[in-house]
Amino acid sequence: MDMQDLNKSQLILLALLISFVTSIASAIATVSLMEQVPAPVTQTINRIVKNTIERVVPDNSKKPALSPEETQLLTQLKTVGSFVATIALRSKDKEDVIVGSGFFFGNDRVIAAPAILEAKEGEAYIVKSIFGEQEIEKMTSEKDYSILELKKKEEPAPPPENPETPPAEISAEGEPSTQTATPGELTS
């Protein structure tokens, strides 16, 4: 396979792989060289790092003011965060495995995400978001994307009122009254 046969996303992934391998190799070389250095050199490096950290760490007593553009960007990022969902694969006796992320559309029950494979037996996809964990009711997968429809959250029904128990009376001080009356009896 030639480099010319790679598409844009494959080239980007290749560049990321090369930079990752290079950074790991650099870290290994640095650690091995630091182990071979005499003690006085290590002490000098540690002193320089300590002094630099003391000078660089800012005073936390006052927070920097944000410019109007930064404030607007922060607001937009908070808004976008509420539309993002994480999709995880849940299996019995295993931790959830994150398989991707998607965006909410419509009434917060539909998510568009990259293509996701069908779950195997004993597995189920769940969606984690600011709305909590939700189960997927229906999943439609195409070549490049999947549409996930979430189950409606069942809201607990209000407790039924007991017709035999009269509502509590409120005293003048706003406290519930402790006096009870039987039918036909007047209270003062």
N, C-alpha and C positions, 0 to 999 in steps of 0.2 A: 504494500500500500504506500503510495506516494504522499508527501505532504500536501500536494496540490489537490488530492482527492478529499481532503478533510473539509467539512463545512465550518461555518463561523463558530458555532457552539463547541464543536470538537477542538478547534484551535484554542479557544479560551480555556477549556478544560485541560488541554495539554500544557498550556502556559502555567496554569495553577499547579498542576502536578510537578512540573519542573521547578517552580519557585518553592514549593513545599519540600521537595527532596533536597534542594540546595540549602534551605534554612536548617533542615535537620542535620545535614552534613556539616554546616558551619558550627552549629551548636555542639556537635560531637567533637569537632576539631578544637573548639575553644575550651571545652571541659578537659580534654586530654592534655592540652598545652598548660592549662592552669594547674593541673596536678603535678606537672614536672617543674614548675617554677619554684625557686628557693623561697623560704619563708619571708625574708624582708620585702620582697617584691609584692607578695600577697598582702602583707600588712599595709604597705603603701597604697595599694589599690583600694583596700577596704577603707583607709582613712579618707582618700579622695572621694569615694562614693558616699561616705558618711557626711562629709562636709558639703558635698553637692546637694544631697538630699535636704540637709538643714536649710540651705539657702533657697532651694527651689520650691519647697512645700509652702504654699501660700497661707496667709493668716485667714482662718475660717470665720473671723468675727464679722466681716461684712461680705454680703453676697454681691457679685457683679450684676449690674443692671443689664437687662436684655434690651436690645434695640427693637424698634417696632417690627422690623422684618423677622428677627429671631422669635419674637413673641407670636407673630402670625404663623411662622413655620411650626412652632411648638404646638399651637392650637390645631393646626391641620394634621400634625402627626398623631395627636391624641384622638382626633376624629377618625382617622384612617384605622387606628388600632382597634376601634370598636367594630370594624367590618371584617377583620381578619380572624380566621379560625384555623386551629391545628387539627389535623386528622391523624388519629392513632389507631393501630390495630390491637385489639384486646384479645388475648388467648387465655385459656384456663391455666392457672398455676404459673403464669409468666407475667413479666412487667409489660406495660403498654409500650408498643414500638411506634414511634412517630414516622408516618409514611409521607407526609406532605402538609401543605397548607392551602387554604382557599379563601375566597371572599364571599361574604353574605350578599344576597340579592333579594329584593322584594321585601317580604314580611319577616325576615330573619329566619326563614325555614328552608331556603334554597341556597346552596353553596356551589360555586364553580371552582373546580380544582384541576390540577394536572391529572392525566390519565391514571386511574387506580385499578388494580386487578381485583377480581371478585374474591371475597373472603372464603377461606376453606371451612370445612365443617369444624365446629368448635371455636371459630374465630368470628369476631364482629368488629366492624369499624365504629368508632365513636368520634364525636367532634368536641373539642375543648375550646372554649372561648370565654369572653367576659360574661356570657349567659350561663356558664357552667358546662357540665358535660351533658351531651345530648346524643341520643341514639339515631341512627340513620334508618329511615323508613323505606326509601327506594333509592337505588343508585343506577344511573344511566351512563354508560361509558362509551365514548367515541374514540377515535384514533388518538387524538392529542389531549383530550380533556374528559372530565367526568362531571356530571351534575348530580348532586346529592340532595335529596329531600329529607328533612328532619322530621321526626315524630313530634306531634304536638305535645307540649308539656301539659300533663293533667294537673289542673289546679285543684287543691283539696276543696271539697264541698263545705259550705259553712255548716257548723253543727246545728242539728235540728233543735228548735225551741221546744221545751217541754211545756205543754199547755197547762199541766197541773201545777207548775211552780209559778206563782205570781212574780212579776218583776219587782226588784228591790226598791223600796222607797228611799228617797234622798232627803236627808234632814236639811235644815236651814244652813248648817255649816258646810254642806257639800259632802258629808259622809253618808254612807249607806246606813239606813235605819236598822236597828237590831230588833225592833218590835215586830211581832207578827200578829196577824188577825185571822180569825176563823170566819168563814162565810156568815154573814148576818151580823157580825160584830162591828161596831164603829170604833175607830181609833181617833185619838185627839192629838 
